[in-house]
């Protein structure tokens, strides 16, 4: 696995907004979100949500 910094939610949102504003193509945005760590961020959020639900 590559050594990558942790996902930056602000950067991911900015990349998403580029697509919503029509500034970037969906394919490019998906690639940016993937390399930016969107999956890891979502996995973290789901883990926290599950922990809170079981508490």
PDB file of N, H, CA, C and O in Angstrom:
ATOM      1  N   UNK A   1       0.828  -1.173   0.000  1.00  0.00           N
ATOM      2  CA  UNK A   1       0.000   0.000   0.000  1.00  0.00           C
ATOM      3  C   UNK A   1       0.877   1.242   0.000  1.00  0.00           C
ATOM      4  O   UNK A   1       1.917   1.287   0.657  1.00  0.00           O
ATOM      5  N   UNK A   2       0.447   2.231  -0.734  1.00  0.00           N
ATOM      6  H   UNK A   2      -0.398   2.195  -1.267  1.00  0.00           H
ATOM      7  CA  UNK A   2       1.205   3.465  -0.815  1.00  0.00           C
ATOM      8  C   UNK A   2       1.059   4.268   0.462  1.00  0.00           C
ATOM      9  O   UNK A   2       0.008   4.262   1.103  1.00  0.00           O
ATOM     10  N   UNK A   3       2.132   4.959   0.822  1.00  0.00           N
ATOM     11  H   UNK A   3       2.986   4.964   0.302  1.00  0.00           H
ATOM     12  CA  UNK A   3       2.054   5.859   1.973  1.00  0.00           C
ATOM     13  C   UNK A   3       1.391   7.141   1.517  1.00  0.00           C
ATOM     14  O   UNK A   3       1.970   7.923   0.763  1.00  0.00           O
ATOM     15  N   UNK A   4       0.171   7.347   1.982  1.00  0.00           N
ATOM     16  H   UNK A   4      -0.299   6.711   2.595  1.00  0.00           H
ATOM     17  CA  UNK A   4      -0.584   8.547   1.628  1.00  0.00           C
ATOM     18  C   UNK A   4      -0.978   9.272   2.897  1.00  0.00           C
ATOM     19  O   UNK A   4      -1.156   8.653   3.946  1.00  0.00           O
ATOM     20  N   UNK A   5      -1.112  10.574   2.803  1.00  0.00           N
ATOM     21  H   UNK A   5      -0.967  11.077   1.951  1.00  0.00           H
ATOM     22  CA  UNK A   5      -1.612  11.299   3.967  1.00  0.00           C
ATOM     23  C   UNK A   5      -3.072  10.930   4.206  1.00  0.00           C
ATOM     24  O   UNK A   5      -3.738  10.418   3.306  1.00  0.00           O
ATOM     25  N   UNK A   6      -3.569  11.187   5.404  1.00  0.00           N
ATOM     26  H   UNK A   6      -3.028  11.603   6.135  1.00  0.00           H
ATOM     27  CA  UNK A   6      -4.982  10.886   5.669  1.00  0.00           C
ATOM     28  C   UNK A   6      -5.879  11.745   4.786  1.00  0.00           C
ATOM     29  O   UNK A   6      -5.477  12.822   4.346  1.00  0.00           O
ATOM     30  N   UNK A   7      -7.094  11.269   4.527  1.00  0.00           N
ATOM     31  H   UNK A   7      -7.421  10.394   4.884  1.00  0.00           H
ATOM     32  CA  UNK A   7      -8.020  12.027   3.687  1.00  0.00           C
ATOM     33  C   UNK A   7      -8.283  13.420   4.262  1.00  0.00           C
ATOM     34  O   UNK A   7      -8.388  13.598   5.475  1.00  0.00           O
ATOM     35  N   UNK A   8      -8.382  14.382   3.382  1.00  0.00           N
ATOM     36  H   UNK A   8      -8.296  14.238   2.396  1.00  0.00           H
ATOM     37  CA  UNK A   8      -8.686  15.764   3.765  1.00  0.00           C
ATOM     38  C   UNK A   8     -10.120  16.060   3.325  1.00  0.00           C
ATOM     39  O   UNK A   8     -10.367  16.291   2.141  1.00  0.00           O
ATOM     40  N   UNK A   9     -11.075  16.057   4.275  1.00  0.00           N
ATOM     41  H   UNK A   9     -10.874  15.869   5.236  1.00  0.00           H
ATOM     42  CA  UNK A   9     -12.477  16.278   3.903  1.00  0.00           C
ATOM     43  C   UNK A   9     -12.710  17.566   3.130  1.00  0.00           C
ATOM     44  O   UNK A   9     -13.536  17.595   2.217  1.00  0.00           O
ATOM     45  N   UNK A  10     -12.001  18.629   3.477  1.00  0.00           N
ATOM     46  H   UNK A  10     -11.331  18.606   4.219  1.00  0.00           H
ATOM     47  CA  UNK A  10     -12.177  19.907   2.772  1.00  0.00           C
ATOM     48  C   UNK A  10     -11.757  19.795   1.310  1.00  0.00           C
ATOM     49  O   UNK A  10     -12.428  20.316   0.419  1.00  0.00           O
ATOM     50  N   UNK A  11     -10.657  19.120   1.079  1.00  0.00           N
ATOM     51  H   UNK A  11     -10.113  18.696   1.803  1.00  0.00           H
ATOM     52  CA  UNK A  11     -10.173  18.942  -0.288  1.00  0.00           C
ATOM     53  C   UNK A  11     -11.124  18.050  -1.082  1.00  0.00           C
ATOM     54  O   UNK A  11     -11.412  18.328  -2.246  1.00  0.00           O
ATOM     55  N   UNK A  12     -11.609  16.981  -0.457  1.00  0.00           N
ATOM     56  H   UNK A  12     -11.374  16.755   0.489  1.00  0.00           H
ATOM     57  CA  UNK A  12     -12.548  16.096  -1.138  1.00  0.00           C
ATOM     58  C   UNK A  12     -13.831  16.834  -1.508  1.00  0.00           C
ATOM     59  O   UNK A  12     -14.355  16.659  -2.608  1.00  0.00           O
ATOM     60  N   UNK A  13     -14.335  17.658  -0.591  1.00  0.00           N
ATOM     61  H   UNK A  13     -13.908  17.800   0.303  1.00  0.00           H
ATOM     62  CA  UNK A  13     -15.533  18.437  -0.885  1.00  0.00           C
ATOM     63  C   UNK A  13     -15.270  19.418  -2.019  1.00  0.00           C
ATOM     64  O   UNK A  13     -16.124  19.603  -2.886  1.00  0.00           O
ATOM     65  N   UNK A  14     -14.127  20.035  -2.024  1.00  0.00           N
ATOM     66  H   UNK A  14     -13.433  19.885  -1.320  1.00  0.00           H
ATOM     67  CA  UNK A  14     -13.775  20.971  -3.088  1.00  0.00           C
ATOM     68  C   UNK A  14     -13.758  20.265  -4.446  1.00  0.00           C
ATOM     69  O   UNK A  14     -14.243  20.805  -5.441  1.00  0.00           O
ATOM     70  N   UNK A  15     -13.201  19.067  -4.477  1.00  0.00           N
ATOM     71  H   UNK A  15     -12.807  18.628  -3.669  1.00  0.00           H
ATOM     72  CA  UNK A  15     -13.173  18.302  -5.721  1.00  0.00           C
ATOM     73  C   UNK A  15     -14.578  17.926  -6.158  1.00  0.00           C
ATOM     74  O   UNK A  15     -14.892  17.982  -7.348  1.00  0.00           O
ATOM     75  N   UNK A  16     -15.425  17.546  -5.216  1.00  0.00           N
ATOM     76  H   UNK A  16     -15.171  17.501  -4.250  1.00  0.00           H
ATOM     77  CA  UNK A  16     -16.813  17.223  -5.537  1.00  0.00           C
ATOM     78  C   UNK A  16     -17.521  18.442  -6.122  1.00  0.00           C
ATOM     79  O   UNK A  16     -18.250  18.330  -7.108  1.00  0.00           O
ATOM     80  N   UNK A  17     -17.305  19.602  -5.512  1.00  0.00           N
ATOM     81  H   UNK A  17     -16.713  19.693  -4.711  1.00  0.00           H
ATOM     82  CA  UNK A  17     -17.965  20.819  -5.952  1.00  0.00           C
ATOM     83  C   UNK A  17     -17.526  21.235  -7.358  1.00  0.00           C
ATOM     84  O   UNK A  17     -18.295  21.866  -8.083  1.00  0.00           O
ATOM     85  N   UNK A  18     -16.307  20.892  -7.744  1.00  0.00           N
ATOM     86  H   UNK A  18     -15.682  20.380  -7.154  1.00  0.00           H
ATOM     87  CA  UNK A  18     -15.850  21.162  -9.113  1.00  0.00           C
ATOM     88  C   UNK A  18     -16.758  20.461 -10.111  1.00  0.00           C
ATOM     89  O   UNK A  18     -17.077  21.012 -11.165  1.00  0.00           O
ATOM     90  N   UNK A  19     -17.173  19.245  -9.776  1.00  0.00           N
ATOM     91  H   UNK A  19     -16.914  18.797  -8.920  1.00  0.00           H
ATOM     92  CA  UNK A  19     -18.071  18.506 -10.664  1.00  0.00           C
ATOM     93  C   UNK A  19     -19.458  19.130 -10.639  1.00  0.00           C
ATOM     94  O   UNK A  19     -20.067  19.322 -11.692  1.00  0.00           O
ATOM     95  N   UNK A  20     -19.970  19.452  -9.447  1.00  0.00           N
ATOM     96  H   UNK A  20     -19.475  19.297  -8.591  1.00  0.00           H
ATOM     97  CA  UNK A  20     -21.306  20.024  -9.357  1.00  0.00           C
ATOM     98  C   UNK A  20     -21.414  21.352 -10.103  1.00  0.00           C
ATOM     99  O   UNK A  20     -22.469  21.675 -10.648  1.00  0.00           O
ATOM    100  N   UNK A  21     -20.344  22.108 -10.127  1.00  0.00           N
ATOM    101  H   UNK A  21     -19.486  21.845  -9.684  1.00  0.00           H
ATOM    102  CA  UNK A  21     -20.339  23.399 -10.819  1.00  0.00           C
ATOM    103  C   UNK A  21     -20.069  23.243 -12.315  1.00  0.00           C
ATOM    104  O   UNK A  21     -20.115  24.221 -13.061  1.00  0.00           O
ATOM    105  N   UNK A  22     -19.791  22.024 -12.750  1.00  0.00           N
ATOM    106  H   UNK A  22     -19.754  21.229 -12.144  1.00  0.00           H
ATOM    107  CA  UNK A  22     -19.523  21.775 -14.162  1.00  0.00           C
ATOM    108  C   UNK A  22     -18.111  22.122 -14.584  1.00  0.00           C
ATOM    109  O   UNK A  22     -17.829  22.256 -15.775  1.00  0.00           O
ATOM    110  N   UNK A  23     -17.222  22.270 -13.613  1.00  0.00           N
ATOM    111  H   UNK A  23     -17.451  22.162 -12.646  1.00  0.00           H
ATOM    112  CA  UNK A  23     -15.838  22.638 -13.907  1.00  0.00           C
ATOM    113  C   UNK A  23     -14.970  21.434 -14.234  1.00  0.00           C
ATOM    114  O   UNK A  23     -13.878  21.588 -14.781  1.00  0.00           O
ATOM    115  N   UNK A  24     -15.439  20.240 -13.905  1.00  0.00           N
ATOM    116  H   UNK A  24     -16.326  20.114 -13.460  1.00  0.00           H
ATOM    117  CA  UNK A  24     -14.649  19.029 -14.092  1.00  0.00           C
ATOM    118  C   UNK A  24     -15.567  17.893 -14.513  1.00  0.00           C
ATOM    119  O   UNK A  24     -16.749  17.876 -14.169  1.00  0.00           O
ATOM    120  N   UNK A  25     -15.018  16.952 -15.253  1.00  0.00           N
ATOM    121  H   UNK A  25     -14.058  16.965 -15.532  1.00  0.00           H
ATOM    122  CA  UNK A  25     -15.803  15.808 -15.724  1.00  0.00           C
ATOM    123  C   UNK A  25     -15.990  14.796 -14.590  1.00  0.00           C
ATOM    124  O   UNK A  25     -15.160  14.710 -13.685  1.00  0.00           O
ATOM    125  N   UNK A  26     -17.081  14.034 -14.647  1.00  0.00           N
ATOM    126  H   UNK A  26     -17.755  14.104 -15.383  1.00  0.00           H
ATOM    127  CA  UNK A  26     -17.315  13.035 -13.592  1.00  0.00           C
ATOM    128  C   UNK A  26     -16.165  12.038 -13.449  1.00  0.00           C
ATOM    129  O   UNK A  26     -15.803  11.667 -12.333  1.00  0.00           O
ATOM    130  N   UNK A  27     -15.599  11.609 -14.557  1.00  0.00           N
ATOM    131  H   UNK A  27     -15.893  11.911 -15.463  1.00  0.00           H
ATOM    132  CA  UNK A  27     -14.494  10.646 -14.489  1.00  0.00           C
ATOM    133  C   UNK A  27     -13.285  11.193 -13.763  1.00  0.00           C
ATOM    134  O   UNK A  27     -12.668  10.493 -12.961  1.00  0.00           O
ATOM    135  N   UNK A  28     -12.945  12.432 -14.038  1.00  0.00           N
ATOM    136  H   UNK A  28     -13.447  13.001 -14.690  1.00  0.00           H
ATOM    137  CA  UNK A  28     -11.801  13.071 -13.380  1.00  0.00           C
ATOM    138  C   UNK A  28     -12.079  13.249 -11.889  1.00  0.00           C
ATOM    139  O   UNK A  28     -11.199  13.039 -11.055  1.00  0.00           O
ATOM    140  N   UNK A  29     -13.305  13.635 -11.566  1.00  0.00           N
ATOM    141  H   UNK A  29     -14.020  13.806 -12.244  1.00  0.00           H
ATOM    142  CA  UNK A  29     -13.671  13.822 -10.164  1.00  0.00           C
ATOM    143  C   UNK A  29     -13.591  12.495  -9.423  1.00  0.00           C
ATOM    144  O   UNK A  29     -13.050  12.436  -8.318  1.00  0.00           O
ATOM    145  N   UNK A  30     -14.116  11.441 -10.009  1.00  0.00           N
ATOM    146  H   UNK A  30     -14.555  11.489 -10.906  1.00  0.00           H
ATOM    147  CA  UNK A  30     -14.063  10.135  -9.348  1.00  0.00           C
ATOM    148  C   UNK A  30     -12.617   9.706  -9.114  1.00  0.00           C
ATOM    149  O   UNK A  30     -12.292   9.170  -8.055  1.00  0.00           O
ATOM    150  N   UNK A  31     -11.756   9.939 -10.089  1.00  0.00           N
ATOM    151  H   UNK A  31     -12.020  10.374 -10.949  1.00  0.00           H
ATOM    152  CA  UNK A  31     -10.338   9.600  -9.922  1.00  0.00           C
ATOM    153  C   UNK A  31      -9.729  10.413  -8.782  1.00  0.00           C
ATOM    154  O   UNK A  31      -8.980   9.878  -7.963  1.00  0.00           O
ATOM    155  N   UNK A  32     -10.050  11.703  -8.731  1.00  0.00           N
ATOM    156  H   UNK A  32     -10.658  12.137  -9.396  1.00  0.00           H
ATOM    157  CA  UNK A  32      -9.519  12.557  -7.667  1.00  0.00           C
ATOM    158  C   UNK A  32     -10.035  12.121  -6.297  1.00  0.00           C
ATOM    159  O   UNK A  32      -9.280  12.094  -5.325  1.00  0.00           O
ATOM    160  N   UNK A  33     -11.311  11.784  -6.221  1.00  0.00           N
ATOM    161  H   UNK A  33     -11.925  11.806  -7.011  1.00  0.00           H
ATOM    162  CA  UNK A  33     -11.881  11.345  -4.945  1.00  0.00           C
ATOM    163  C   UNK A  33     -11.251  10.032  -4.495  1.00  0.00           C
ATOM    164  O   UNK A  33     -10.998   9.836  -3.306  1.00  0.00           O
ATOM    165  N   UNK A  34     -10.998   9.139  -5.436  1.00  0.00           N
ATOM    166  H   UNK A  34     -11.203   9.298  -6.402  1.00  0.00           H
ATOM    167  CA  UNK A  34     -10.389   7.854  -5.104  1.00  0.00           C
ATOM    168  C   UNK A  34      -8.971   8.058  -4.573  1.00  0.00           C
ATOM    169  O   UNK A  34      -8.621   7.533  -3.516  1.00  0.00           O
ATOM    170  N   UNK A  35      -8.170   8.806  -5.290  1.00  0.00           N
ATOM    171  H   UNK A  35      -8.455   9.233  -6.149  1.00  0.00           H
ATOM    172  CA  UNK A  35      -6.795   9.016  -4.838  1.00  0.00           C
ATOM    173  C   UNK A  35      -6.734   9.920  -3.608  1.00  0.00           C
ATOM    174  O   UNK A  35      -5.760   9.884  -2.855  1.00  0.00           O
ATOM    175  N   UNK A  36      -7.770  10.729  -3.406  1.00  0.00           N
ATOM    176  H   UNK A  36      -8.561  10.759  -4.017  1.00  0.00           H
ATOM    177  CA  UNK A  36      -7.818  11.604  -2.239  1.00  0.00           C
ATOM    178  C   UNK A  36      -8.254  10.916  -0.960  1.00  0.00           C
ATOM    179  O   UNK A  36      -8.186  11.509   0.117  1.00  0.00           O
ATOM    180  N   UNK A  37      -8.704   9.665  -1.064  1.00  0.00           N
ATOM    181  H   UNK A  37      -8.759   9.183  -1.938  1.00  0.00           H
ATOM    182  CA  UNK A  37      -9.028   8.892   0.126  1.00  0.00           C
ATOM    183  C   UNK A  37     -10.491   8.916   0.540  1.00  0.00           C
ATOM    184  O   UNK A  37     -10.801   8.733   1.718  1.00  0.00           O
ATOM    185  N   UNK A  38     -11.399   9.140  -0.413  1.00  0.00           N
ATOM    186  H   UNK A  38     -11.147   9.289  -1.369  1.00  0.00           H
ATOM    187  CA  UNK A  38     -12.817   9.168  -0.057  1.00  0.00           C
ATOM    188  C   UNK A  38     -13.270   7.862   0.578  1.00  0.00           C
ATOM    189  O   UNK A  38     -14.023   7.877   1.552  1.00  0.00           O
ATOM    190  N   UNK A  39     -12.827   6.746   0.044  1.00  0.00           N
ATOM    191  H   UNK A  39     -12.216   6.734  -0.747  1.00  0.00           H
ATOM    192  CA  UNK A  39     -13.238   5.452   0.617  1.00  0.00           C
ATOM    193  C   UNK A  39     -12.811   5.349   2.078  1.00  0.00           C
ATOM    194  O   UNK A  39     -13.600   4.950   2.934  1.00  0.00           O
ATOM    195  N   UNK A  40     -11.578   5.706   2.357  1.00  0.00           N
ATOM    196  H   UNK A  40     -10.937   6.031   1.662  1.00  0.00           H
ATOM    197  CA  UNK A  40     -11.077   5.631   3.720  1.00  0.00           C
ATOM    198  C   UNK A  40     -11.876   6.547   4.653  1.00  0.00           C
ATOM    199  O   UNK A  40     -12.194   6.171   5.781  1.00  0.00           O
ATOM    200  N   UNK A  41     -12.191   7.740   4.176  1.00  0.00           N
ATOM    201  H   UNK A  41     -11.932   8.046   3.260  1.00  0.00           H
ATOM    202  CA  UNK A  41     -12.970   8.675   4.977  1.00  0.00           C
ATOM    203  C   UNK A  41     -14.356   8.099   5.286  1.00  0.00           C
ATOM    204  O   UNK A  41     -14.821   8.159   6.424  1.00  0.00           O
ATOM    205  N   UNK A  42     -15.002   7.548   4.275  1.00  0.00           N
ATOM    206  H   UNK A  42     -14.624   7.499   3.350  1.00  0.00           H
ATOM    207  CA  UNK A  42     -16.325   6.954   4.477  1.00  0.00           C
ATOM    208  C   UNK A  42     -16.258   5.769   5.426  1.00  0.00           C
ATOM    209  O   UNK A  42     -17.141   5.599   6.266  1.00  0.00           O
ATOM    210  N   UNK A  43     -15.222   4.948   5.303  1.00  0.00           N
ATOM    211  H   UNK A  43     -14.504   5.086   4.621  1.00  0.00           H
ATOM    212  CA  UNK A  43     -15.068   3.809   6.211  1.00  0.00           C
ATOM    213  C   UNK A  43     -14.915   4.282   7.653  1.00  0.00           C
ATOM    214  O   UNK A  43     -15.478   3.682   8.569  1.00  0.00           O
ATOM    215  N   UNK A  44     -14.153   5.358   7.855  1.00  0.00           N
ATOM    216  H   UNK A  44     -13.696   5.846   7.111  1.00  0.00           H
ATOM    217  CA  UNK A  44     -13.988   5.911   9.200  1.00  0.00           C
ATOM    218  C   UNK A  44     -15.324   6.407   9.754  1.00  0.00           C
ATOM    219  O   UNK A  44     -15.657   6.156  10.912  1.00  0.00           O
ATOM    220  N   UNK A  45     -16.075   7.102   8.925  1.00  0.00           N
ATOM    221  H   UNK A  45     -15.804   7.306   7.984  1.00  0.00           H
ATOM    222  CA  UNK A  45     -17.367   7.629   9.363  1.00  0.00           C
ATOM    223  C   UNK A  45     -18.338   6.515   9.725  1.00  0.00           C
ATOM    224  O   UNK A  45     -19.052   6.612  10.723  1.00  0.00           O
ATOM    225  N   UNK A  46     -18.368   5.464   8.925  1.00  0.00           N
ATOM    226  H   UNK A  46     -17.787   5.385   8.114  1.00  0.00           H
ATOM    227  CA  UNK A  46     -19.248   4.323   9.209  1.00  0.00           C
ATOM    228  C   UNK A  46     -18.826   3.657  10.510  1.00  0.00           C
ATOM    229  O   UNK A  46     -19.678   3.270  11.309  1.00  0.00           O
ATOM    230  N   UNK A  47     -17.539   3.521  10.732  1.00  0.00           N
ATOM    231  H   UNK A  47     -16.847   3.836  10.083  1.00  0.00           H
ATOM    232  CA  UNK A  47     -17.040   2.905  11.958  1.00  0.00           C
ATOM    233  C   UNK A  47     -17.460   3.710  13.186  1.00  0.00           C
ATOM    234  O   UNK A  47     -17.915   3.140  14.177  1.00  0.00           O
ATOM    235  N   UNK A  48     -17.311   5.008  13.123  1.00  0.00           N
ATOM    236  H   UNK A  48     -16.942   5.472  12.317  1.00  0.00           H
ATOM    237  CA  UNK A  48     -17.720   5.873  14.235  1.00  0.00           C
ATOM    238  C   UNK A  48     -19.222   5.777  14.456  1.00  0.00           C
ATOM    239  O   UNK A  48     -19.680   5.697  15.596  1.00  0.00           O
ATOM    240  N   UNK A  49     -19.983   5.786  13.378  1.00  0.00           N
ATOM    241  H   UNK A  49     -19.611   5.851  12.452  1.00  0.00           H
ATOM    242  CA  UNK A  49     -21.445   5.699  13.489  1.00  0.00           C
ATOM    243  C   UNK A  49     -21.851   4.379  14.132  1.00  0.00           C
ATOM    244  O   UNK A  49     -22.748   4.352  14.975  1.00  0.00           O
ATOM    245  N   UNK A  50     -21.208   3.298  13.749  1.00  0.00           N
ATOM    246  H   UNK A  50     -20.479   3.320  13.064  1.00  0.00           H
ATOM    247  CA  UNK A  50     -21.535   1.996  14.337  1.00  0.00           C
ATOM    248  C   UNK A  50     -21.174   1.940  15.812  1.00  0.00           C
ATOM    249  O   UNK A  50     -21.908   1.361  16.614  1.00  0.00           O
ATOM    250  N   UNK A  51     -20.044   2.541  16.172  1.00  0.00           N
ATOM    251  H   UNK A  51     -19.448   3.011  15.521  1.00  0.00           H
ATOM    252  CA  UNK A  51     -19.648   2.577  17.574  1.00  0.00           C
ATOM    253  C   UNK A  51     -20.655   3.368  18.404  1.00  0.00           C
ATOM    254  O   UNK A  51     -21.005   2.966  19.514  1.00  0.00           O
ATOM    255  N   UNK A  52     -21.115   4.481  17.868  1.00  0.00           N
ATOM    256  H   UNK A  52     -20.831   4.807  16.966  1.00  0.00           H
ATOM    257  CA  UNK A  52     -22.089   5.308  18.586  1.00  0.00           C
ATOM    258  C   UNK A  52     -23.419   4.598  18.722  1.00  0.00           C
ATOM    259  O   UNK A  52     -24.100   4.731  19.739  1.00  0.00           O
ATOM    260  N   UNK A  53     -23.791   3.845  17.702  1.00  0.00           N
ATOM    261  H   UNK A  53     -23.238   3.737  16.876  1.00  0.00           H
ATOM    262  CA  UNK A  53     -25.074   3.134  17.737  1.00  0.00           C
ATOM    263  C   UNK A  53     -25.054   1.987  18.747  1.00  0.00           C
ATOM    264  O   UNK A  53     -26.090   1.638  19.313  1.00  0.00           O
ATOM    265  N   UNK A  54     -23.882   1.405  18.970  1.00  0.00           N
ATOM    266  H   UNK A  54     -23.041   1.688  18.510  1.00  0.00           H
ATOM    267  CA  UNK A  54     -23.794   0.278  19.898  1.00  0.00           C
ATOM    268  C   UNK A  54     -23.526   0.722  21.334  1.00  0.00           C
ATOM    269  O   UNK A  54     -23.550  -0.096  22.253  1.00  0.00           O
ATOM    270  N   UNK A  55     -23.278   1.983  21.522  1.00  0.00           N
ATOM    271  H   UNK A  55     -23.259   2.648  20.776  1.00  0.00           H
ATOM    272  CA  UNK A  55     -22.988   2.488  22.890  1.00  0.00           C
ATOM    273  C   UNK A  55     -24.238   2.734  23.692  1.00  0.00           C
ATOM    274  O   UNK A  55     -24.157   3.154  24.846  1.00  0.00           O
TER     275      UNK A  55
END
